[in-house]
Amino acid sequence: MTPEALDLAALRPRLPSPLRTVEDERFTRRGVRLLLKRDDLIHTALPGNKWRKLEPNLRAASDGGHLALLTFGGAYSNHLRATAAAGRLLGFMTVGVVRGDELATRPLNPSLAACAADGMRLRFLDRAAYRRKTEPSVLREILSTAADALAVPRERVYAVPEGGSNSLAARGCTALGRELRGAADVVGVACGTGGTLAGLAAGLGPGQRAVGFPVLKGGFLAGEVRALQVAAFGGPRGDWSLDERFHGGGYARTSPAADAFAADFEDRHGLPVERLYVAKMLHGLTTLAEEGAFPPGSTVAAVVTGRPPDPVVTAGPGGESESESDRDRDGGGGQSVSSR
């Protein structure tokens, strides 16, 4: 891979992503207009915020002369899948560090099988070591092991954080906010690692605000969003808040209420609803509308960052699709946090 070889336009992302009006009486009877921002339609292999977060990291990797991408995720990580697909499409070697060394002796699940099919080398790390993956000594060992396996110098391996969230990703997600300037008063998005919310809020215009709905419990995300904004922009940007009532018990978990809501939304609008991110966000926005949180005359945009997974295929350029975060976090929940 050389910088000259990188042609992200050849992937044909659908940008700006479509913005659609949805007639939903739970909003309209309160004088509120609902829009769906269809980031799930940007690209088949690099869906939703995965494109927005990976694109600037791919450019940085290419500009730095890196030959390989290394990143982290859980057994069902959409971020791993997107990174593997990007590597195949753009000519990078890829390594996925997977949480849980017990998985090494098991058959690959469909998500990891798709990563392998796209050429990603999988390394299974025990959970204690995985929690320490950002420590400099641990990360050096991980990078050195990967470089040796790929037969490339360690400095030619580019590390992308879990979930793809870093300062570059946050800057990349400002485009989402800019695409929504003047279109909505409030923008809702599901949050895993916080990078999308950090960039979205920074990209919105005056008078607009973003509401993030964490899909993990623990109450840690506000600090991570603030830290990402400091790293990306030098300080706080935009008007944002978190509503932590809708995580459904934590990452990769749902509640009966959330499942019933998602099924009803599908019946009302004929739109398949991804359960681990999108359903939680839509449930949160609808609850806020029913609580009177949006004044009559408001427009609310829901960012659809994913769709239910399709059967595993390796995707070519162009398309539509999905989102994630992979942390083992536990703890509190049921509170709201604001940047104000």
C-alpha positions, 0 to 999 in steps of 0.5 A: 500500500502506498499513499498514491494507491489509496482511492476512497472515492472508488468505494463509492460511498453514498454521501450525504446519506439520505434524510427521510420524513417519517409520519409517526403519530407519537410525534405528530400528535405533539406537533413534532416532525420525525426524520430518519438520517439513513447512515445505514445506506452509506456503504454495504461493507463500511456501514454508517458511522463505521465509514465516517470513523474509518475514512480519516484513519484510512487516510492517515494510515496511507499517508504514513506509509503503513502496510497493515491495520490492527484493531480491536473488538468483541466476537460480534464486532461490526467494527472488526468487520468494517476494518477487514472489508476496508483492508480487502478493498484498499489493499491493507493487511488487517489484524483483528485482536478479539476479546476472549482467548476462549474463542480461539478453540471454537468455530468462528461465528458468522461475524468473525468468519466474515472478517477471516474471509476478507483476509483479516488475521485474528488474534484472541486475547484473554480478557485481562490483557484485553482490558489493558490493551491501551497501556503502552507496553501491552500495545507495543507487544500486540503490535510487535506480535502482529508485525512479526506474523505479517513479516512487516516492520512494527512501525508499518502497522497502524493501530485503530482503537476499539470501535474506531473512536479517536480524534480523527474519527470524531473529526470525521463525524463532524460531517454528519452534523454538517449534513444536518445543519438547518434540518433538525432541532434535535438529533438522536444517535446511539452511542457505544464508544462516543466518537460519533456523538463527539463529532456530530455535536461539533458539526451541528449548527447554532441552536441545534443539539444532539442526544446520545443514547448509550448502549452500554451501562456504566455511566462512563461515556460522558467523560469519554465524549469530553476527552474525544472532543478535547483531543479532536477540537481542543475543547468542548464543542456543540450542545449534547447530552446523554440519556442513559435509560435505554441501554436495555441491560447493557451491550448486546442485550435488549429488554422485552420493552425494547423488543416490543418497541422495535417490532411495532416500529417495523410494523408501522414503517416497514423499516427493519430495525437493528436491535442493539443500537438503533432500537434503543435510540428510537425507543429513547427518542419516542419516549422523550417525545411522549414525555413532552421533551420536544416543543411543538414545531420541533423537528427531530432527526434519528441517525440510523447507524445500522440495520439487522445483519444480513447473511455473511457475504464479502461485499464489493464497493458501494452500498448500504448498512450497520454499527457497534461497540464491544466493551465489557462495561458494567455498572449504573445507568438510568441517568441523563448527562449534559455538556451544558 
